[in-house]
Amino acid sequence: MLKRAKTWGPGVLLLAPTIILVGVFVYWLIIENFRVSLTNQHTARPSNKYVGFENYSNLLADPNFQHSLWNLLILTIVFLGGTLLFGFLWAWLLEQPSKGEGFFRSVYLFPMSVSFIASGVVWRWLLSSLQTSQPGGERTTGLNRLLDSVGLGFMQNDWWSNPTWGIAAIAVPAIWQLSGYVMALFLAGFRGIPDELREAARIDGCTEWKLYRHVIFPQLSPVMLSAIIIIGHMSLKLFDLIRAIVPDANTYDVQVPATMMWVKYIGSDYADAAAIGMILLVLVAVVVIPYLMYTSRAEKR
Amino acid sequence: MRRRLSLLAGVAVLGLTLAGCGGGGDSTASDTTNPKDATGKVGVFTWWADGSEKAGLDALVGVFNKDFPNLTFDNLAVAGGAGSQAKSVLAAQLKAGNPPDSFQAHAGAELQDYIDADQIEDLSGFYKDNDLTSQFPKDLIDRLTVDGKIYSVPSNIHRANVVWANVEVLKKAGLDPTKPATDLDGWFADMDKIKASGTIPLAVAGSWTQVQLFENILLSSLGSDGYNGLWDGKTDWKSAEVTTAIEAYKKALSYTNTDRDSLSDWAPATQLVEDGAAAYNVMGDWAEAKFEQDGKKSGTDYTYFATPGTQGVFDFLADSFTLPKGAPNPGGAKAWLTTIGSAEGQTAFNKVKGSIPANTTADTSDFSEYQKSAIKDFGQDKIVSSLAHGAAVPVAWLNDLSTAVSKFGGDQDVAGLQDSAASIAAKFAK
């Protein structure tokens, strides 16, 4: 007994604090959150009446919540598309033999080291919705002023102050910030492909396009999947960037579930806030769990 | 074996600590404590962490230290988000049975949540002991009284239906700054002239300032009784009068700066008026403190008047202080409330904060010109509760309505706003 404890005892002891802390502060709180989401705790006054999944059905039927889900979809598509496009493009350019690769790599990666809150404050100014042609246009700042001064005044727009497409403007700073990261992922992917494969393909008479189509791209697909998962789950949870760019949390144009949860929570509607939290958790789980299963299976192989 | 024991002990200790967080909160404040005999620390929770608010609180603490030298003031202020951050911190503390000795809350509907949750003490006895009922205006006492009981002591009063205007801009448009419009139609006609002269007529900022503008237009269009009825169910949100009011709000929005949602708070919108980039701004009278700080002169640089159509109505909000159940130092808390309610305390505080004293016996002889006019109006006007500042409806109701108003800023759908406002009212009204 004592002997066996000696072999696994230290391991358990080492893991115990983590298991207990994660157990209490993650899993127990998720359960507690789920419990609150099934009650009618809609105001600050304590009430614990069990209402089943009523909060969920009310939320899903609420046009404002549907709008926030729609916004989340647009945000995720634009954010994913933008980072993958620029990340791949930059990685491909850097992969060509050229001087100053290290320099450009740092340049592209740098935005990632800035926090969303800090860059959001600057982007609030850059994405100001005032246009030079509107009354008070002399106060125009940021991108609209820049576009006007380089003769592209017709491209000025509302940015995020638009109920349908405004959320796509929020994706712009997010793309700026994370394309470098996706680039780093792709660059690692490119480096992992041995030169012999390319040479073999070229000897067999492959054109450059066919080389990419049949040799390089298939080997990049695991990298692509990782990038989609990482950017995708960040997009679903994106809160701080929106909060920093948009002054008022309760702004309909750019409402996503995460900001709506905050508004409900501040308004003491704990049950609805908890229900939105659960919906977000499920959305993220749908993205992350298949990926975890995929990687653990790959590791076993 | 010993290792496993110590591990178990560790788990047990952690468990006990967590369990300990949930306990407490059973003790009740005894009415026999005399504030004069109280000693120790008094923890006071506010969101007055900087600017004129912090200066006002400091002035108040000065009076408190003079009145009660045996007590130490413990500042528990939480900054950020116009009080929203503080409110969530406070809610957590109250829930955990760990209240401060006294906390700040907007008088009116916002207080209702705390009363319903049985978290604050009835202060009727305190009012009687200190003879406060006769020193506060009756209108205010009526708004503080719930089922015949009073739960808080107001420290200051603000007015939310004031228009601030740039004198130069009005003159340039050929308007007389001393003769403001008296109804919405007249006001819109003036705004047309200002628009023609090349200036933005009306400055507004993000979501909550739009709600405040909406509230002013509702008040002007429906009158004080109609406006009050929106919150107690006597006015039908689906009525034609409300449609007219929302149409007027839509018209008012058409005169505003297009970048309203990008302005970070009320101050940038007021700044537009100060700089002459806009003519009017509907804002609470804390704007007065801003004009004063920036060295602007009333009458020559800026002017103010009640929102057209709301003359004789005072759209009020007030801060007040409470005695939470289970406060660690109830005697000290009562001493603090005594200072809050006293004429000297109110003079010291409001002079600096730019608001007006709730206590009518406070000395206001060296207050600013605006403050004096507001004191006069408060004495004679009809008083209604502000929507945007939590006096008229509970926070959850205000939140939902704010979302609807924010949405309206984009789609301008009058019927849509009316429908959602009606269904929100139906959800919350009892």
Interface residues (C-beta under 8 A of the other chain):
Chain A: L2 A5 G9 P10 V12 L13 A16 I20 V24 H42 T43 A44 R45 P46 N64 R124 L127 S128 S129 L130 Q131 Q134 P135 G136 R139 W160 S161 N162 P163 V246 P247 D248 N250 T251 Y252 D253 Q255 V263 K264 Y265 I266 G267 S268 D269
Chain B: M1 R3 R4 L7 G10 V11 L14 L18 G81 S84 K87 S88 A91 K95 D113 Y114 D116 A117 K195 G198 T199 I200 A205 G206 S207 W208 N257 T258 D259 D261 S262 L263 S264 D265 L272 A277 A278 P394 V395 A396 L398 N399 D400 S402 T403 S406 K407 G409 G410 D411
